[in-house]
Amino acid sequence: MSGRLGMARVLKALLTLCCMFPLAVQSQLFRDWIHGNGEHPRIGVQVKIERFTSEDARRIKLAGFAFVRLGVWSNAMQNVAYRERVARAFEAAHAAGLPVIVTTRSTVPLVQFAADHDTQVRQLHMAGVELAQVVKKLVGAYGNDVLAVELWNEPEWQKYWPTGDVDSTFPVYMSALCKELAPIRSSINLIGFGFATAPLAGSTSDRLLRSVEAAVPHCLDAVSWHVYGKSVSEIRQASEYVRAQYGLPTVITEWGASAGTPGGGSGQASAFRLFMAKRSAFGAPLISIYEWQDTATAQNEKERQFGLVDARGEQKPALEVVRRIFGATK
């Protein structure tokens, strides 16, 4: 009897773990994609949870995009209304059959600047653990739809890393985060860190990668960065450097062109035509376009018009370019 009870407890524990952290059905798909199983890189598009609807998801799928990228801010997850928006966004993506790259970060400082060094280290460690808990909850709730979790976004810029000197604080925070996520690494793919600059020798992004790799080897499945204004050779060089130094593929989690420049909508369409024509030369198996819909509240005209559809949802010329290219290669 005691043996049966013991086995029952083990089975119950395993079932509980499976429910908490289901093996994501997209995990193998992501691994196939990032290891180059396909002639062209897979292309997705960024959406904002505040405005992402089931109709958007349907149109994105029909246009030919392979996935969506969205951001979840850990400090906002304490708010019930925010959690509901996250849930609706995942429901919309799921209904359309779109896997999700979810970018996670905090939008508030991770330390109290007046605190002494040891206190700041403890605060950074606690903050890393807190983000890990949010990631675990997201995986537990939406793991079957999560293609990968991207840790942070453009940490080189103070706007996105409002926590003091990034070279000293980032490694402490990310080490705690990576260690806390170790128990679910078999259930999820991790990419990072959404760098704003090319991860090349001597760069800030390279230093940050080295610091995390030294503290927690194999934290990442791929290195992610943003390639606005970069040439084919610059993008390719970064891909080759990361592969040689870290044994990891690179993925592009942001590239885009705005219609809010002198070229207008036709200029945006031309930029997309050029970028898409060269996409197989980048050495990056996944690319996320910024963004699906214009952001009417952005700070300037250029930032407001990066969308492939306008603020009302009307298609812009660049979307037709993308649709035709996908139709030609599917």
Backbone hydrogen bonds in HBPLUS format (Angstrom, degrees):
<---DONOR---> <-ACCEPTOR-->    atom                        ^
c    i                          cat <-CA-CA->   ^        H-A-AA   ^      H-
h    n   atom  resd res      DA  || num        DHA   H-A  angle D-A-AA Bond
n    s   type  num  typ     dist DA aas  dist angle  dist       angle   num
A0005-LEU N   A0001-MET O   2.91 MM   4  6.21 158.9  1.95 151.7 158.0     1
A0006-GLY N   A0002-SER O   2.82 MM   4  6.04 155.1  1.88 145.8 152.8     2
A0007-MET N   A0003-GLY O   2.92 MM   4  6.18 159.7  1.96 148.1 153.2     3
A0008-ALA N   A0004-ARG O   2.80 MM   4  6.01 154.5  1.87 147.2 155.1     4
A0009-ARG N   A0005-LEU O   2.92 MM   4  6.20 152.9  1.99 147.1 153.8     5
A0010-VAL N   A0006-GLY O   3.05 MM   4  6.36 154.2  2.12 145.9 152.9     6
A0011-LEU N   A0007-MET O   2.87 MM   4  6.16 166.1  1.89 156.2 159.3     7
A0012-LYS N   A0008-ALA O   2.87 MM   4  6.04 156.4  1.93 146.6 153.6     8
A0013-ALA N   A0009-ARG O   2.91 MM   4  6.12 154.7  1.97 145.4 152.3     9
A0014-LEU N   A0010-VAL O   2.89 MM   4  6.21 156.7  1.94 151.4 158.0    10
A0015-LEU N   A0011-LEU O   2.89 MM   4  6.11 160.0  1.93 149.8 155.2    11
A0016-THR N   A0012-LYS O   2.91 MM   4  6.11 152.4  1.98 144.7 152.6    12
A0017-LEU N   A0013-ALA O   2.97 MM   4  6.26 159.0  2.02 148.6 153.5    13
A0018-CYS N   A0014-LEU O   2.90 MM   4  6.16 154.9  1.97 148.0 155.3    14
A0019-CYS N   A0015-LEU O   2.97 MM   4  6.20 152.1  2.05 145.7 152.7    15
A0020-MET N   A0016-THR O   2.91 MM   4  6.16 152.0  1.99 146.9 155.3    16
A0021-PHE N   A0017-LEU O   2.81 MM   4  5.91 166.7  1.83 154.9 158.1    17
A0027-SER N   A0024-ALA O   3.09 MM   3  5.34 159.7  2.14 108.0 114.3    18
A0030-PHE N   A0026-GLN O   2.88 MM   4  6.15 158.8  1.92 160.4 165.1    19
A0031-ARG N   A0027-SER O   3.10 MM   4  6.41 160.9  2.14 147.6 152.4    20
A0032-ASP N   A0028-GLN O   2.85 MM   4  6.11 156.4  1.91 150.9 157.5    21
A0033-TRP N   A0029-LEU O   2.93 MM   4  6.19 160.0  1.97 150.6 156.1    22
A0034-ILE N   A0030-PHE O   2.88 MM   4  6.16 170.6  1.89 161.8 162.9    23
A0035-HIS N   A0031-ARG O   3.18 MM   4  6.16 134.0  2.40 137.9 147.9    24
A0037-ASN N   A0032-ASP O   3.13 MM   5  5.58 159.6  2.17 157.5 156.8    25
A0036-GLY N   A0033-TRP O   3.01 MM   3  5.40 153.2  2.08 117.1 117.8    26
A0038-GLY N   A0036-GLY O   2.88 MM   2  5.57 127.9  2.16 109.8  94.0    27
A0042-ARG N   A0285-PRO O   2.84 MM 243  6.24 148.1  1.94 161.9 151.9    28
A0287-ILE N   A0042-ARG O   2.92 MM 245  6.28 152.4  2.00 165.3 170.0    29
A0066-ALA N   A0043-ILE O   2.79 MM  23  5.71 171.7  1.79 159.2 159.5    30
A0044-GLY N   A0287-ILE O   2.78 MM 243  6.19 160.7  1.81 155.8 161.9    31
A0289-ILE N   A0044-GLY O   2.86 MM 245  6.07 169.6  1.87 130.6 131.7    32
A0045-VAL N   A0067-PHE O   3.20 MM  22  6.71 144.4  2.33 137.5 143.9    33
A0069-ARG N   A0045-VAL O   3.01 MM  24  6.03 150.7  2.10 128.9 132.1    34
A0046-GLN N   A0289-ILE O   2.79 MM 243  6.01 156.8  1.85 176.1 171.8    35
A0292-TRP N   A0046-GLN O   2.90 MM 246  5.86 159.3  1.95 168.8 164.7    36
A0047-VAL N   A0069-ARG O   2.86 MM  22  6.15 159.4  1.90 168.3 170.2    37
A0051-ARG N   A0048-LYS O   2.96 MM   3  5.71 151.2  2.05 121.1 128.5    38
A0052-PHE N   A0048-LYS O   2.96 MM   4  5.81 123.9  2.28 152.1 166.7    39
A0057-ALA N   A0053-THR O   3.02 MM   4  6.36 162.3  2.05 150.5 154.8    40
A0058-ARG N   A0054-SER O   2.93 MM   4  6.17 154.8  1.99 144.6 151.4    41
A0059-ARG N   A0055-GLU O   3.00 MM   4  6.23 162.8  2.03 150.1 154.0    42
A0060-ILE N   A0056-ASP O   2.84 MM   4  6.06 157.5  1.89 155.9 162.8    43
A0061-LYS N   A0057-ALA O   3.00 MM   4  6.15 160.4  2.04 148.7 153.4    44
A0062-LEU N   A0058-ARG O   2.98 MM   4  6.20 164.3  2.01 149.8 154.3    45
A0063-ALA N   A0059-ARG O   2.89 MM   4  6.02 143.4  2.02 142.2 152.0    46
A0065-PHE N   A0060-ILE O   3.30 MM   5  5.91 152.3  2.38 166.9 159.3    47
A0064-GLY N   A0061-LYS O   3.05 MM   3  5.37 144.0  2.18 105.0 115.3    48
A0068-VAL N   A0099-PRO O   3.09 MM  31  6.54 157.9  2.14 159.1 165.5    49
A0101-ILE N   A0068-VAL O   2.86 MM  33  6.29 160.1  1.90 154.1 160.9    50
A0070-LEU N   A0101-ILE O   2.99 MM  31  6.49 152.8  2.07 159.0 167.0    51
A0103-THR N   A0070-LEU O   2.82 MM  33  6.12 162.3  1.85 152.4 158.2    52
A0072-VAL N   A0103-THR O   2.82 MM  31  6.11 162.0  1.85 165.6 167.9    53
A0076-ALA N   A0073-TRP O   3.02 MM   3  5.50 137.6  2.21 110.4 122.1    54
A0074-SER N   A0105-ARG O   2.86 MM  31  5.88 151.8  1.94 140.0 147.5    55
A0077-MET N   A0074-SER O   3.16 MM   3  5.34 149.8  2.26 103.6 112.4    56
A0079-ASN N   A0076-ALA O   2.96 MM   3  5.70 166.5  1.98 123.5 128.1    57
A0083-ARG N   A0079-ASN O   3.04 MM   4  6.36 161.5  2.07 154.2 159.2    58
A0084-GLU N   A0080-VAL O   2.97 MM   4  6.26 149.5  2.07 149.1 157.9    59
A0085-ARG N   A0081-ALA O   3.06 MM   4  6.39 145.7  2.18 141.0 149.8    60
A0085-ARG N   A0082-TYR O   3.04 MM   3  5.07 118.5  2.43  95.5 110.8    61
A0086-VAL N   A0082-TYR O   2.99 MM   4  6.36 156.9  2.04 153.5 159.7    62
A0087-ALA N   A0083-ARG O   2.96 MM   4  6.21 159.0  2.01 145.9 151.5    63
A0088-ARG N   A0084-GLU O   2.92 MM   4  6.18 157.4  1.98 147.2 152.9    64
A0089-ALA N   A0085-ARG O   2.98 MM   4  6.19 154.0  2.04 147.1 154.1    65
A0090-PHE N   A0086-VAL O   3.04 MM   4  6.36 161.8  2.08 154.5 158.4    66
A0091-GLU N   A0087-ALA O   2.90 MM   4  6.12 154.3  1.96 147.7 155.7    67
A0092-ALA N   A0088-ARG O   2.91 MM   4  6.11 154.5  1.97 146.9 153.0    68
A0093-ALA N   A0089-ALA O   3.06 MM   4  6.33 163.3  2.09 150.1 154.1    69
A0094-HIS N   A0090-PHE O   2.88 MM   4  6.01 162.3  1.91 149.6 154.9    70
A0095-ALA N   A0091-GLU O   2.98 MM   4  6.11 161.2  2.01 148.2 152.7    71
A0096-ALA N   A0092-ALA O   3.29 MM   4  6.51 143.8  2.43 141.7 150.2    72
A0096-ALA N   A0093-ALA O   3.21 MM   3  5.32 127.9  2.49  97.0 110.0    73
A0098-LEU N   A0093-ALA O   2.88 MM   5  4.98 173.2  1.88 150.2 147.9    74
A0097-GLY N   A0094-HIS O   2.99 MM   3  5.00 153.1  2.06 102.6 111.3    75
A0100-VAL N   A0145-ASP O   2.88 MM  45  6.09 153.4  1.95 160.7 168.8    76
A0147-LEU N   A0100-VAL O   2.67 MM  47  5.20 151.2  1.75 132.3 141.7    77
A0102-VAL N   A0148-ALA O   3.09 MM  46  6.57 153.8  2.16 161.7 163.5    78
A0150-GLU N   A0102-VAL O   2.83 MM  48  5.96 160.8  1.87 136.2 142.9    79
A0104-THR N   A0150-GLU O   2.87 MM  46  6.19 164.7  1.90 179.9 174.7    80
A0152-TRP N   A0104-THR O   2.82 MM  48  5.51 158.8  1.86 161.4 162.8    81
A0115-ALA N   A0112-GLN O   2.98 MM   3  5.55 159.9  2.03 118.6 125.2    82
A0120-GLN N   A0116-ASP O   2.94 MM   4  6.21 157.2  1.99 155.9 163.2    83
A0121-VAL N   A0117-HIS O   2.95 MM   4  6.25 153.8  2.02 153.0 160.3    84
A0122-ARG N   A0118-ASP O   3.11 MM   4  6.40 158.2  2.15 144.7 149.8    85
A0123-GLN N   A0119-THR O   2.89 MM   4  6.17 156.3  1.95 149.1 156.4    86
A0124-LEU N   A0120-GLN O   2.83 MM   4  6.05 158.2  1.88 151.6 157.0    87
A0125-HIS N   A0121-VAL O   2.97 MM   4  6.20 158.5  2.02 148.1 154.0    88
A0126-MET N   A0122-ARG O   2.93 MM   4  6.18 163.6  1.96 151.6 155.7    89
A0127-ALA N   A0123-GLN O   2.88 MM   4  6.07 155.8  1.94 147.6 154.6    90
A0128-GLY N   A0124-LEU O   2.93 MM   4  6.16 153.4  2.00 148.0 154.7    91
A0129-VAL N   A0125-HIS O   3.06 MM   4  6.35 156.6  2.12 149.5 155.6    92
A0130-GLU N   A0126-MET O   2.92 MM   4  6.17 150.1  2.01 144.7 153.5    93
A0131-LEU N   A0127-ALA O   3.03 MM   4  6.35 156.8  2.08 149.9 154.4    94
A0132-ALA N   A0128-GLY O   3.07 MM   4  6.28 154.8  2.14 142.8 150.2    95
A0133-GLN N   A0129-VAL O   2.99 MM   4  6.30 146.7  2.10 145.6 154.2    96
A0134-VAL N   A0130-GLU O   3.18 MM   4  6.55 149.4  2.28 143.8 151.4    97
A0135-VAL N   A0131-LEU O   2.93 MM   4  6.28 159.0  1.97 153.1 158.8    98
A0136-LYS N   A0132-ALA O   2.89 MM   4  6.16 158.8  1.93 150.0 155.6    99
A0137-LYS N   A0133-GLN O   3.02 MM   4  6.26 153.1  2.09 142.7 149.7   100
A0138-LEU N   A0134-VAL O   2.93 MM   4  6.24 155.1  2.00 150.6 157.6   101
A0139-VAL N   A0135-VAL O   2.86 MM   4  6.12 161.4  1.90 154.9 160.0   102
A0140-GLY N   A0136-LYS O   2.79 MM   4  5.96 155.7  1.84 145.4 153.0   103
A0141-ALA N   A0137-LYS O   2.94 MM   4  6.09 148.4  2.04 143.0 150.7   104
A0142-TYR N   A0138-LEU O   2.75 MM   4  5.71 163.9  1.77 153.4 158.5   105
A0143-GLY N   A0139-VAL O   2.81 MM   4  4.20 126.5  2.10 131.5 128.6   106
A0145-ASP N   A0142-TYR O   2.83 MM   3  5.60 163.0  1.86 129.4 135.2   107
A0146-VAL N   A0143-GLY O   3.29 MM   3  5.13 154.8  2.35  99.3 106.6   108
A0149-VAL N   A0189-ASN O   2.85 MM  40  6.22 164.4  1.88 165.0 167.1   109
A0191-ILE N   A0149-VAL O   2.91 MM  42  6.16 162.1  1.94 150.2 152.1   110
A0151-LEU N   A0191-ILE O   2.83 MM  40  6.27 159.3  1.88 164.1 165.5   111
A0154-GLU N   A0194-GLY O   2.62 MM  40  5.26 155.9  1.67 128.8 135.2   112
A0157-TRP N   A0154-GLU O   3.25 MM   3  6.04 159.8  2.29 120.7 124.7   113
A0160-TYR N   A0157-TRP O   2.99 MM   3  5.61 138.2  2.16 114.5 124.1   114
A0161-TRP N   A0157-TRP O   2.92 MM   4  6.11 126.3  2.21 142.7 157.7   115
A0163-THR N   A0161-TRP O   2.80 MM   2  5.50 142.6  1.94  99.4  91.6   116
A0168-SER N   A0165-ASP O   3.25 MM   3  5.75 137.8  2.44 108.0 117.9   117
A0169-THR N   A0165-ASP O   3.05 MM   4  6.17 157.0  2.10 155.6 163.0   118
A0170-PHE N   A0166-VAL O   2.95 MM   4  5.20 156.5  2.01 132.7 140.1   119
A0173-TYR N   A0169-THR O   3.15 MM   4  6.35 172.2  2.16 159.9 162.0   120
A0174-MET N   A0170-PHE O   2.87 MM   4  5.96 176.5  1.87 166.1 166.5   121
A0175-SER N   A0171-PRO O   2.95 MM   4  5.79 150.4  2.03 138.3 146.4   122
A0176-ALA N   A0172-VAL O   3.23 MM   4  6.42 161.6  2.26 145.4 149.5   123
A0177-LEU N   A0173-TYR O   3.01 MM   4  6.29 158.6  2.06 149.5 156.2   124
A0178-CYS N   A0174-MET O   2.80 MM   4  5.93 170.2  1.81 152.4 154.7   125
A0179-LYS N   A0175-SER O   3.00 MM   4  6.09 165.2  2.02 148.6 153.0   126
A0180-GLU N   A0176-ALA O   3.04 MM   4  6.12 155.6  2.10 144.0 150.7   127
A0181-LEU N   A0177-LEU O   3.08 MM   4  6.30 138.3  2.26 143.7 154.9   128
A0181-LEU N   A0178-CYS O   3.18 MM   3  5.15 128.1  2.47  93.6 107.1   129
A0182-ALA N   A0179-LYS O   3.25 MM   3  5.22 153.8  2.33  99.1 106.9   130
A0184-ILE N   A0181-LEU O   3.01 MM   3  5.76 153.4  2.09 124.3 131.6   131
A0185-ARG N   A0182-ALA O   3.23 MM   3  5.23 171.4  2.24 113.1 113.8   132
A0187-SER N   A0184-ILE O   2.89 MM   3  5.28 155.0  1.95 113.3 121.7   133
A0221-ASP N   A0190-LEU O   2.65 MM  31  5.45 172.9  1.66 165.8 164.5   134
A0192-GLY N   A0222-ALA O   3.24 MM  30  6.78 148.9  2.34 145.4 153.2   135
A0224-SER N   A0192-GLY O   2.87 MM  32  5.07 154.0  1.94 104.3 113.1   136
A0195-PHE N   A0224-SER O   3.04 MM  29  6.40 147.8  2.15 140.5 130.5   137
A0226-HIS N   A0195-PHE O   2.76 MM  31  6.06 143.7  1.89 166.1 174.5   138
A0200-LEU N   A0198-ALA O   2.89 MM   2  5.68 123.2  2.22 113.2  96.6   139
A0203-SER N   A0200-LEU O   3.01 MM   3  5.62 164.6  2.04 143.5 145.0   140
A0207-ARG N   A0203-SER O   3.00 MM   4  6.33 159.5  2.04 151.3 156.6   141
A0208-LEU N   A0204-THR O   2.94 MM   4  6.21 158.3  1.99 154.0 159.8   142
A0209-LEU N   A0205-SER O   2.99 MM   4  6.18 157.5  2.04 144.9 151.0   143
A0210-ARG N   A0206-ASP O   2.95 MM   4  6.17 163.3  1.98 151.9 156.2   144
A0211-SER N   A0207-ARG O   3.00 MM   4  6.20 155.4  2.07 146.4 152.9   145
A0212-VAL N   A0208-LEU O   3.17 MM   4  6.40 157.6  2.22 149.2 153.8   146
A0213-GLU N   A0209-LEU O   2.91 MM   4  6.06 167.1  1.93 155.8 160.1   147
A0214-ALA N   A0210-ARG O   2.91 MM   4  6.00 151.6  1.99 146.4 153.3   148
A0215-ALA N   A0211-SER O   3.31 MM   4  6.45 147.7  2.42 134.0 141.5   149
A0216-VAL N   A0212-VAL O   2.74 MM   4  5.79 171.1  1.74 164.2 167.0   150
A0223-VAL N   A0249-PRO O   2.99 MM  26  6.41 161.8  2.03 157.4 160.9   151
A0251-VAL N   A0223-VAL O   2.82 MM  28  6.17 153.6  1.89 150.6 156.2   152
A0225-TRP N   A0251-VAL O   3.13 MM  26  6.67 146.7  2.24 156.7 166.8   153
A0253-THR N   A0225-TRP O   3.11 MM  28  5.93 145.7  2.23 138.9 148.2   154
A0227-VAL N   A0254-GLU O   3.04 MM  27  6.51 152.8  2.12 172.1 174.7   155
A0230-LYS N   A0227-VAL O   3.05 MM   3  5.35 165.1  2.08 136.3 133.7   156
A0235-ILE N   A0231-SER O   3.04 MM   4  6.29 162.8  2.07 153.2 157.4   157
A0236-ARG N   A0232-VAL O   2.88 MM   4  6.03 164.8  1.91 153.7 158.6   158
A0237-GLN N   A0233-SER O   2.85 MM   4  5.89 155.3  1.91 142.7 149.9   159
A0238-ALA N   A0234-GLU O   3.13 MM   4  6.32 157.4  2.18 143.8 148.7   160
A0239-SER N   A0235-ILE O   3.06 MM   4  6.36 158.2  2.11 148.3 154.3   161
A0240-GLU N   A0236-ARG O   2.95 MM   4  6.23 161.0  1.99 154.2 158.7   162
A0241-TYR N   A0237-GLN O   2.92 MM   4  6.09 155.5  1.98 148.1 155.3   163
A0242-VAL N   A0238-ALA O   3.00 MM   4  6.14 172.0  2.00 155.3 156.8   164
A0243-ARG N   A0239-SER O   3.08 MM   4  6.20 158.1  2.13 143.7 150.2   165
A0244-ALA N   A0240-GLU O   2.97 MM   4  6.10 158.8  2.02 144.7 150.5   166
A0245-GLN N   A0241-TYR O   2.84 MM   4  5.99 162.0  1.87 156.9 161.7   167
A0246-TYR N   A0242-VAL O   2.83 MM   4  5.47 158.6  1.87 142.1 148.9   168
A0247-GLY N   A0243-ARG O   2.94 MM   4  4.45 134.2  2.16 114.5 122.7   169
A0252-ILE N   A0286-LEU O   2.96 MM  34  6.16 164.3  1.99 159.0 154.6   170
A0288-SER N   A0252-ILE O   2.73 MM  36  6.12 144.9  1.85 148.5 160.6   171
A0290-TYR N   A0255-TRP O   2.75 MM  35  5.57 163.8  1.78 141.4 143.5   172
A0259-ALA N   A0305-GLN O   2.83 MM  46  5.29 166.0  1.85 143.6 144.8   173
A0264-GLY N   A0261-THR O   2.82 MM   3  5.44 156.3  1.88 125.5 132.9   174
A0267-GLY N   A0263-GLY O   3.02 MM   4  4.20 148.8  2.12 115.3 115.1   175
A0268-GLN N   A0264-GLY O   3.06 MM   4  6.39 154.9  2.13 150.1 157.2   176
A0269-ALA N   A0265-GLY O   3.01 MM   4  6.22 157.8  2.06 143.8 149.7   177
A0270-SER N   A0266-SER O   2.96 MM   4  6.19 153.9  2.03 144.1 150.9   178
A0271-ALA N   A0267-GLY O   3.00 MM   4  6.24 156.3  2.06 147.5 153.5   179
A0272-PHE N   A0268-GLN O   3.05 MM   4  6.34 156.2  2.11 150.3 156.3   180
A0273-ARG N   A0269-ALA O   2.95 MM   4  6.19 153.9  2.02 146.7 154.3   181
A0274-LEU N   A0270-SER O   3.03 MM   4  6.29 159.2  2.07 151.1 155.3   182
A0275-PHE N   A0271-ALA O   2.98 MM   4  6.15 168.8  1.99 151.0 154.4   183
A0276-MET N   A0272-PHE O   2.90 MM   4  5.91 172.1  1.91 153.0 155.7   184
A0277-ALA N   A0273-ARG O   3.15 MM   4  6.14 147.1  2.26 136.1 144.7   185
A0278-LYS N   A0275-PHE O   3.09 MM   3  5.39 136.4  2.29 103.6 115.1   186
A0279-ARG N   A0276-MET O   3.39 MM   3  5.07 162.4  2.42  98.5 103.6   187
A0281-ALA N   A0278-LYS O   2.92 MM   3  5.65 163.7  1.95 127.7 133.2   188
A0282-PHE N   A0279-ARG O   3.46 MM   3  5.74 170.7  2.46 109.1 111.7   189
A0308-LEU N   A0291-GLU O   3.13 MM  17  6.60 123.0  2.48 137.2 150.8   190
A0308-LEU N   A0292-TRP O   2.88 MM  16  5.12 136.5  2.07 108.2 119.4   191
A0309-VAL N   A0292-TRP O   2.89 MM  17  6.24 137.7  2.07 150.9 164.4   192
A0294-ASP N   A0309-VAL O   2.94 MM  15  6.35 146.8  2.05 150.7 160.9   193
A0298-ALA N   A0295-THR O   3.17 MM   3  5.65 169.8  2.19 120.0 121.4   194
A0304-ARG N   A0300-ASN O   2.98 MM   4  6.16 140.8  2.13 149.0 161.0   195
A0305-GLN N   A0302-LYS O   3.22 MM   3  5.64 157.1  2.28 109.9 116.3   196
A0316-LYS N   A0308-LEU O   3.03 MM   8  5.62 153.1  2.10 158.2 150.5   197
A0310-ASP N   A0314-GLU O   2.84 MM   4  5.32 156.3  1.89 146.1 150.1   198
A0313-GLY N   A0310-ASP O   2.85 MM   3  5.12 156.7  1.90 111.4 119.3   199
A0319-LEU N   A0316-LYS O   3.00 MM   3  5.69 137.8  2.18 120.0 129.9   200
A0321-VAL N   A0317-PRO O   3.19 MM   4  6.57 150.8  2.28 148.6 156.8   201
A0322-VAL N   A0318-ALA O   3.07 MM   4  6.39 160.2  2.11 148.8 153.0   202
A0323-ARG N   A0319-LEU O   2.87 MM   4  6.08 163.7  1.89 153.4 158.0   203
A0324-ARG N   A0320-GLU O   3.04 MM   4  6.18 161.4  2.08 146.5 150.6   204
A0325-ILE N   A0321-VAL O   3.08 MM   4  6.33 156.9  2.14 148.6 155.0   205
A0326-PHE N   A0322-VAL O   2.93 MM   4  6.17 166.3  1.95 158.8 162.0   206
A0327-GLY N   A0323-ARG O   2.92 MM   4  6.08 156.0  1.98 145.5 152.9   207
A0328-ALA N   A0324-ARG O   3.02 MM   4  6.19 134.8  2.23 138.3 149.6   208
A0328-ALA N   A0325-ILE O   3.14 MM   3  5.10 129.0  2.41  93.2 106.6   209
A0329-THR N   A0326-PHE O   3.17 MM   3  5.28 142.9  2.31 100.0 110.3   210
A0330-LYS N   A0326-PHE O   3.01 MM   4  5.89 130.2  2.26 154.0 162.4   211
